[in-house]
């Protein structure tokens, strides 16, 4: 199974592509979609949608795993990130890629084994799980790889197989 992990954003969208076969995962590619600051929001959203379509066309994922949003202090930034996330969901839906959503806590639990792990611990475990010489860069891309790993590990569990029948998403 090829999984496209996505760390949503508006200035920077992280993506990570992982192949998963049973208990083994292998790294394919990661990177970021960036949109220039000072550009109109509608233009930024169009760029994210277009680039997502290109990623899906290039890597042909069997599933997409997207991180759910966590609002901390800046609600204004959160709203624009939510709009970017909506465009990402739409691009996957239009391409017919099944969507799965995970909270930051679920990602940390799946990758590190501890839901309150620090970012550095998650990135180091991504490197170790995928036998990489160095951690994926930048951090947004590393987060996206962690999200893809979270889905790989969830999809191979018995609960994941049962959940496939009644998949829960926001769409």
N, C-alpha and C positions, 0 to 999 in steps of 0.2 A: 504494500500500500504506500502510495506517495502522499505525503501530508505537507500542506502549505500552512505554516504557522504565521500569524499576523499579530503584530503589536501596533494597535491603532494610534494614530496621531493626526495632526494637521500639518505641522512643519516637517515632521519626520515620521514615516510609517516603516516599522521594521518588518522584514519578511525572512523566513527561514524555511528551507525545503529539506525534508528528511524522508528517507525511505525506511519502511519498517516491515520486517518479515519475522513474524512470531516475536520472540523476546529480543531480537537484534534490530538495532537502528543504525543507519549510516547517514552521514552528512552528505548533502548534495550541494547546496549553495545557500548563501544568506546575503543580505544587503539592506539597503534602505531606499525608499521613495522619498524624495525631498521636494518641498514646494517653497518658492522664494518668499521671504518675509516682505510685507508691503504689497503683495499681490492681492487682488480681490478674492474674497472667500470663494465665490462661485468658480473662479478660475483654478484655485487650489483644489477644490473638490473635483473638478473635471479632470485635472491632471492625475489625481489619485485614482479615479475611476478608470481612466485610460491605461495607466500603468498597471493597475490590478489586472485588467483584461489581458495585457501583454504578458504578465507573469503567469497567469492561468494558461494562456495559449502556449507559452514556452515550456512550462514544466508539467502541464497536464495532471494536476493533483487529483487523487481519488477523494480527498477530503480537505476541508479548510478548518483550521482551529483558530479562533479569534478570542483575544482576551476581553473579558467584560470590563467595563469602566469602573474605576474607583475614584470617587470625588473626595478630595481631601480639603483643600482650602480655597483654591481659585476656581470659583464656579464659572467665570467667564471663559477661561481656558477650557474647562470641562465641557461647556456647551459646544465649542468649535470642534473639540476632539470627538464628541458624540456625533456631530454632523459628518466628520471624516469617517467614523466607524460605520455610519449608516450607508455611505457610499461604498465602502468595502463590502458590507453585507449584500448590497444590491448587485455589485459586480459578480460576486460569487453565485448569487441566486440566478442571475441572467445567464451565467456560464453553465449552470446545472451542477455546480460543485456542492456536495452536501456540507452544511455548516455545523460546527460544534462550538460551543462557547464555554469558557472556563474562567473562573475568578482567579485573581492573583494568588489567593490562598491555595486553590486546587493545583495550580501550576507548581508552586513551591513544594507542596506535599508530594506531588508525583515525581518531581525531579530530585529533590533533596531528602524527602522523607520527613520534613518538618515544615508546617504551613507558615511559620513565622520566620523562616530563614531570611538572611540578608541577601541583597542583590549579588554581592561578591561570591557568596556560597553557591547561589544558583548558577552563576556563570561558570564557576569552577567545576561544578558537577556536569554541566553541559559538555565542557571540554573533556572530562573524564569518561562520561558515558559514550561519547562519540570518538574516543581515542584520538583527539586532536592535539597537535603539538602546542598550539596556543588557542586562547579563547576567541570565539567569534567577535569581530568588531564591526561597527560600534555597538554600544550597549543595547540600542533598540533592536539591532539584528540578533544579538545574543538572546534577548528576551523572546523574540519571535521563534528562535530555534527551541527554546525552553517550552514554549506553548505547543509547538509541533511534537516535542517529546512527550509532553503531558497527554496529548491525544493518543500518541502511539501506545503509551502505557495503559491508558484508559480503554482503548479500543480492543486490546488483547485480553482484557479481564472478562470473566464470565458476566459480570454486571454490564460491561460495555456491550457485549454481544446481545444481551437481553434488551438493553436500552436502544439498540439499533431499530428495533421494531417500533418503539414509541419515543423516537428521538425528540428531545425538547430543545427548542430554539426560540428566539424572539420573533421569528418570522413564520 
